[in-house]
């Protein structure tokens, strides 16, 4: 059951949730308070293009309880295509806000993914910033495919901790697949944060706000990890731009045809 503070619109073939920034926080804590098994994705261009090419992954995104428009290009697309002035709901911004709200509402949190070292830094920082926050655990899984037995053991470990919110960082599309597969195994709200863990821990810096407003965060990440990311960003950004322009052009001609 949704609070209906957040509506939905389609970007290419992916269904994106729309609403103001606070509405997303309220919706997430509605899931947590009501103990609704749920998962939340923070969508950027990479995720939209992955979903465009992979129907199975697209289904996982479209079945999420919330898909926040994390990337600035998605907000711009919604403005040009639908006339919607959409807040950017960025995982790097909302993570500390959710921790603050969890402390205030006495909701428990669990961190899953990334490395043991990074999880310790995150847990310590969260405790320093939010002393009353109930962190019920964290776990760094092996960087390989898990056996069925291993997955069951880890799932039981998280379930036994009884978290209200599970913050997940496995990278896209792995974390979205994990959340979709574990939604009904964990009585919690699962949130896919990816790179936001590193930023919150202080391991990776964010660009100044004016550069983020120009959608240049991808360029900064490319600078940090050129060997791993150059192909992804050169291809996904260019392809998204092509698809977005084509969509807007078709939309323009259809509207013009209806008017005439």
Beta strands, then each sheet from edge to edge (+ up, - down):
strand 1: 7-11
strand 2: 14-18
strand 3: 38-43
strand 4: 66-69
strand 5: 109-113
strand 6: 135-139
strand 7: 165-169
strand 8: 189-192
sheet 1: 1+ 2-
sheet 2: 4+ 3+ 8+ 7+ 5+ 6+
end
